[in-house]
Amino acid sequence: MNTADPVTSPQVPALTNGPGAAAVLSAGIGSFALAVLALAADKSAHINSVLNFYRPTGPLSGVTTTAILVWLLTWGILEWRWGRRTVALGRIALIAFALLVLSFLLTFPPIADLI
């Protein structure tokens, strides 16, 4: 039995799923950015040279650094926009999963060689 007076009880803020959805979607976007950048660096000599941040590792240093920056920037923006909101998590998870599958396909050598 709840004997607390609803008038004097402190209000408990409603839980929102915006921050979690921001993390999930930004992970999908970051993985897709990694795949696109890796494919672009593999196919284009100019992009390969631009993404060569550290010569011993080649363009991999620029690909991973740029993808991490895209992931963190996206996460920050989505967290700022969705921080106090409840969003359609099912749809966002589906989009993130689709981006993850596309990322895997773009980095799979037989498919990447077709492009």
trRosetta pair geometry for C-beta under 8 A, 3 or more apart (Angstrom, degrees):
i j d omega theta_ij theta_ji phi_ij phi_ji
4 8 7.8 -134 179 74 80 86
4 9 4.7 63 157 -78 122 127
5 8 4.5 39 85 30 117 101
5 9 6.2 177 79 -28 55 87
6 9 5.7 -46 -129 25 31 117
14 86 8.0 -55 130 -45 119 123
16 19 7.2 95 97 3 95 84
16 82 7.9 -173 147 162 124 77
16 83 7.7 79 90 144 141 35
16 84 5.9 130 8 -168 166 32
16 85 5.8 124 -165 85 137 17
16 86 4.9 -126 -140 -66 80 70
17 20 5.1 -58 -167 49 71 113
17 21 5.5 74 134 -27 88 104
17 86 5.5 61 27 -135 86 69
17 87 6.3 -119 86 42 94 72
17 89 5.1 -52 136 -63 147 126
18 21 5.7 -59 -141 39 28 110
18 22 6.2 33 158 -24 65 104
18 79 7.7 118 137 -136 94 44
18 81 7.9 -143 -170 100 123 62
18 82 3.2 -167 -164 152 107 88
18 83 5.6 -121 108 -58 131 4
18 84 6.5 -17 35 34 151 15
18 85 4.3 93 -71 61 136 71
18 86 6.6 -99 -40 -81 86 24
18 87 5.5 97 -97 -7 70 106
19 22 5.6 -50 -148 31 31 115
19 23 6.7 32 154 -19 63 102
19 79 5.8 41 -123 -130 74 88
19 82 6.9 -177 -57 106 37 94
19 83 5.9 44 -68 -127 89 56
20 23 5.7 -53 -152 33 35 111
20 24 6.4 31 153 -17 67 105
20 89 7.2 6 98 -119 109 124
21 24 5.7 -54 -145 38 35 110
21 25 6.1 26 160 -12 69 109
21 78 7.5 -124 108 162 79 123
21 82 6.0 -87 73 147 111 157
21 87 4.8 -112 56 65 172 125
21 89 5.2 -124 -87 -107 110 78
21 92 4.7 48 -158 95 105 166
21 93 7.9 -92 -125 -48 79 74
22 25 6.2 -59 -140 43 26 103
22 26 6.0 22 162 -16 63 114
22 75 5.9 102 149 -152 97 60
22 78 3.5 164 -136 118 96 108
22 79 4.5 150 133 -68 164 61
22 81 7.7 149 -97 57 121 85
22 82 5.1 179 -56 59 108 124
22 83 7.7 -4 -21 -71 150 57
23 26 6.1 -59 -141 40 24 107
23 27 6.4 28 157 -23 61 106
23 75 6.3 40 -105 -135 52 109
23 79 7.8 52 -52 -75 70 102
24 27 5.9 -57 -155 30 28 112
24 28 6.9 24 151 -14 62 105
24 89 7.7 77 38 -154 153 86
24 92 6.1 99 88 131 121 107
24 93 5.8 -38 158 -96 149 69
24 96 4.9 -101 151 -40 87 171
25 28 5.7 -54 -154 36 37 112
25 29 6.3 34 151 -16 69 106
25 74 7.5 -124 115 152 86 117
25 78 6.0 -178 74 -134 120 166
25 92 5.1 -69 -63 -172 112 104
25 95 6.5 15 -120 89 96 114
25 96 5.1 -121 -103 -72 45 109
26 29 5.5 -52 -142 41 36 111
26 30 6.0 41 155 -23 67 106
26 71 5.7 102 159 -164 94 64
26 72 7.9 84 172 -88 134 14
26 74 4.2 162 -127 106 93 104
26 75 3.7 119 162 -74 175 74
26 78 5.7 -151 -53 27 107 139
27 30 5.7 -52 -143 37 29 113
27 31 6.4 27 158 -17 63 105
27 71 6.9 42 -104 -146 39 112
27 75 8.0 55 -44 -80 61 111
27 96 6.4 48 72 -160 88 123
27 100 7.9 8 124 -75 91 110
28 31 6.0 -56 -146 37 29 107
28 32 6.4 27 155 -16 64 108
28 95 6.6 138 106 119 164 72
28 96 3.2 -153 -38 -146 140 67
28 97 7.0 -64 -103 -27 129 23
28 98 7.6 49 -163 59 136 59
28 99 3.6 99 171 65 101 130
28 100 5.5 -82 -122 -41 82 83
28 103 7.9 -159 -162 -18 59 130
29 32 5.7 -57 -148 39 31 111
29 33 6.3 36 152 -22 65 105
29 70 6.8 -130 133 144 97 104
29 71 6.8 159 88 -105 85 59
29 74 4.8 -140 87 180 144 172
29 96 7.8 -63 -23 -116 66 77
29 99 6.3 -38 -72 178 39 164
30 33 5.6 -51 -146 34 32 113
30 34 6.5 36 153 -22 63 102
30 67 5.8 97 -172 170 75 84
30 68 7.1 45 -155 -108 121 31
30 70 5.7 158 -111 95 67 92
30 71 2.8 33 -100 -89 133 104
30 72 8.0 73 -95 -21 129 49
30 74 6.7 -152 -54 42 84 133
30 75 7.9 -3 -43 -36 125 103
31 34 5.5 -48 -150 31 35 116
31 35 6.6 33 152 -16 64 103
31 67 7.8 59 -100 -174 21 124
31 71 8.0 67 -30 -90 51 117
31 99 6.4 124 71 131 100 97
31 100 5.4 30 87 -108 151 67
31 103 4.3 -34 139 -88 96 174
32 35 5.8 -54 -149 37 34 110
32 36 6.2 31 155 -16 67 107
32 99 4.3 -71 -48 -172 126 102
32 100 7.7 -90 -54 -69 83 33
32 102 6.0 25 -114 86 102 112
32 103 4.9 -113 -88 -70 50 103
32 106 8.0 84 -145 21 62 144
33 36 5.9 -56 -143 40 30 108
33 37 6.0 26 160 -15 66 111
33 66 7.2 -133 155 123 116 87
33 67 4.6 160 106 -126 102 77
33 70 4.1 -162 -154 85 176 158
33 71 7.0 -145 43 -49 134 76
34 37 6.1 -60 -144 41 24 107
34 38 6.1 24 158 -19 63 110
34 63 6.7 82 -149 160 65 94
34 64 7.0 30 -127 -108 104 54
34 67 3.7 55 -79 -133 77 156
34 103 6.6 46 66 -151 93 121
34 107 8.0 -7 118 -63 92 133
35 38 5.8 -56 -144 37 28 110
35 39 6.3 25 158 -16 64 108
35 102 7.1 172 79 122 158 74
35 103 3.9 -171 -25 -145 141 69
35 104 7.6 -77 -93 -29 142 20
35 106 3.9 97 166 79 121 126
35 107 5.0 -104 -124 -40 94 98
36 39 5.9 -57 -148 39 28 109
36 40 6.1 27 155 -18 65 110
36 106 6.6 -23 -70 161 50 163
37 40 5.6 -55 -141 40 31 111
37 41 6.1 29 159 -18 66 107
37 47 8.0 -156 -155 169 64 124
37 51 6.8 141 -179 -110 105 152
37 62 7.8 -140 173 119 126 82
37 63 4.5 158 124 -139 115 82
37 66 5.7 165 -121 83 160 126
37 67 5.8 -137 29 -59 143 99
38 41 5.9 -55 -143 38 27 108
38 42 6.3 27 155 -20 61 110
38 60 8.0 29 -114 -111 92 67
38 63 5.1 77 -78 -161 67 147
38 106 7.7 126 68 127 103 104
38 107 6.1 28 85 -103 144 98
39 42 5.7 -59 -149 37 30 112
39 43 6.2 10 161 -6 67 114
39 106 5.3 -77 -45 173 138 106
39 107 7.4 -119 -56 -82 93 57
39 112 5.7 -142 -114 -139 100 106
39 115 6.6 4 -170 83 129 146
40 43 6.1 -66 -139 45 27 99
40 44 5.6 -19 178 21 69 117
40 47 4.7 -74 144 137 98 165
41 44 7.0 -67 -114 55 19 81
41 47 5.2 -122 -93 120 52 101
41 48 4.8 108 -166 -94 71 63
41 51 5.0 -69 -101 52 123 148
41 59 4.0 170 -172 146 136 149
41 60 8.0 167 114 -66 158 41
41 62 7.3 152 -97 79 141 109
41 63 5.5 -89 -6 -71 151 117
42 48 7.5 106 -72 -84 16 107
42 112 7.0 24 82 167 155 127
43 47 7.8 23 69 49 70 129
43 115 7.1 -76 -76 110 149 97
44 47 4.0 62 85 18 119 107
44 48 6.2 -175 94 -16 59 85
45 48 5.3 -52 -146 35 32 121
45 49 6.5 28 157 -17 65 103
46 49 6.1 -57 -151 36 29 104
46 50 6.4 27 152 -17 64 108
47 50 5.5 -53 -143 38 35 113
47 51 6.0 21 161 -8 68 112
47 59 7.6 62 126 -140 72 143
48 51 6.4 -67 -144 45 22 99
48 52 6.6 36 152 -41 60 104
48 58 7.7 -31 -172 177 93 96
48 59 4.8 -90 -150 -59 62 144
49 52 5.6 -43 -149 11 35 120
49 59 7.8 -57 -50 -82 17 107
50 62 7.0 160 115 172 61 164
51 59 4.2 56 95 -152 107 92
51 61 7.5 160 156 73 76 65
51 62 2.9 -175 -173 92 68 138
51 63 5.5 53 175 -50 140 67
51 66 6.8 -73 -126 -7 103 136
52 55 6.4 45 168 -96 109 52
52 58 5.8 -57 -118 -167 96 41
52 59 5.1 -56 -72 -79 70 62
52 61 7.0 64 -155 51 37 107
52 62 6.0 -53 -34 -12 15 128
53 61 4.2 -124 56 116 100 115
53 62 4.4 145 -20 -69 99 81
53 65 6.0 13 -1 18 162 150
54 57 5.1 36 89 30 103 104
54 61 4.1 146 31 -87 98 173
55 58 7.3 28 -167 -74 34 41
57 60 4.9 -97 156 64 102 105
57 61 4.4 108 81 -43 127 102
58 61 7.1 152 74 4 36 91
59 62 5.4 -57 -160 44 61 108
59 63 5.7 64 143 -28 83 104
60 63 5.5 -53 -139 37 33 114
60 64 6.1 23 166 -11 68 108
61 64 6.6 -61 -146 40 22 100
61 65 6.1 17 159 -14 61 116
62 65 5.7 -58 -136 42 29 109
62 66 5.8 26 166 -16 67 112
63 66 6.3 -62 -146 39 20 105
63 67 6.2 17 158 -16 60 113
64 67 5.7 -56 -142 39 30 111
64 68 6.2 32 158 -20 65 106
65 68 5.9 -56 -150 35 28 110
65 69 6.5 28 152 -17 63 107
66 69 5.6 -54 -149 37 33 112
66 70 6.4 36 152 -20 66 103
67 70 5.6 -50 -148 35 33 113
67 71 6.3 37 152 -21 64 105
68 71 5.5 -52 -148 36 33 115
68 72 6.3 26 157 -13 66 107
69 72 6.0 -56 -142 41 30 105
69 73 6.0 29 160 -17 65 111
70 73 6.0 -58 -141 41 25 109
70 74 6.0 25 159 -18 63 112
71 74 6.0 -61 -147 39 23 109
71 75 6.2 23 156 -19 62 110
72 75 5.6 -53 -144 37 30 113
72 76 6.3 32 157 -19 64 106
73 76 5.8 -55 -149 36 29 111
73 77 6.4 25 156 -15 64 107
74 77 5.9 -57 -145 39 30 108
74 78 6.1 22 160 -11 66 111
75 78 6.1 -59 -141 43 26 105
75 79 6.0 29 158 -21 64 111
76 79 5.7 -55 -142 37 26 111
76 80 6.3 28 157 -20 62 107
77 80 5.7 -56 -151 35 29 112
77 81 6.3 20 155 -12 65 110
78 81 5.7 -58 -143 43 33 107
78 82 5.6 -9 170 16 71 116
79 82 6.7 -70 -123 57 21 83
79 83 5.5 53 169 -75 62 92
80 83 6.2 -13 -132 -25 16 117
81 85 7.8 -36 136 16 63 133
82 85 4.9 -90 -151 51 62 109
82 87 5.6 -30 -142 -31 127 134
87 92 6.2 54 123 -32 120 139
88 91 4.2 24 121 24 118 115
88 92 6.3 144 92 -17 68 90
89 92 5.5 -59 -143 43 35 111
89 93 5.9 37 158 -22 70 106
90 93 5.9 -55 -145 36 26 109
90 94 6.4 27 154 -19 62 106
91 94 5.6 -54 -149 35 32 113
91 95 6.5 32 153 -18 65 104
92 95 5.7 -51 -148 36 33 111
92 96 6.3 33 153 -18 65 107
93 96 5.6 -54 -144 39 32 112
93 97 6.2 33 155 -19 65 106
94 97 5.8 -54 -145 38 29 110
94 98 6.4 32 154 -20 63 105
95 98 5.7 -53 -148 36 31 112
95 99 6.5 31 153 -17 64 104
96 99 5.7 -53 -150 37 32 111
96 100 6.4 35 150 -21 64 105
97 100 5.4 -51 -148 35 34 115
97 101 6.4 35 153 -18 66 102
98 101 5.7 -51 -147 36 33 111
98 102 6.4 33 153 -16 65 105
99 102 5.6 -53 -145 40 33 111
99 103 6.2 40 152 -25 64 105
100 103 5.5 -50 -148 32 31 117
100 104 6.6 32 153 -18 63 102
101 104 5.7 -52 -151 34 33 111
101 105 6.4 31 152 -17 65 106
102 105 5.6 -55 -146 39 33 111
102 106 6.2 32 156 -19 67 107
103 106 5.9 -56 -146 37 28 109
103 107 6.5 10 160 -4 63 111
104 107 6.2 -70 -149 46 27 99
104 108 6.3 40 152 -39 66 104
105 108 5.5 -45 -146 16 33 119
105 111 5.2 -59 177 104 77 169
106 111 6.8 -97 -101 109 24 118
106 112 6.2 76 177 -87 47 92
106 115 7.8 5 -138 -10 77 155
107 112 6.5 17 -135 -56 17 132
108 111 4.7 51 78 24 101 111
108 112 6.4 168 74 -15 45 93
109 112 5.6 -59 -130 42 29 109
109 113 6.0 30 168 -23 66 107
110 113 6.0 -54 -146 33 27 111
110 114 7.0 32 153 -25 59 102
111 114 5.7 -50 -158 25 37 115
111 115 7.2 34 149 -20 64 101
112 115 5.9 -55 -158 28 39 110
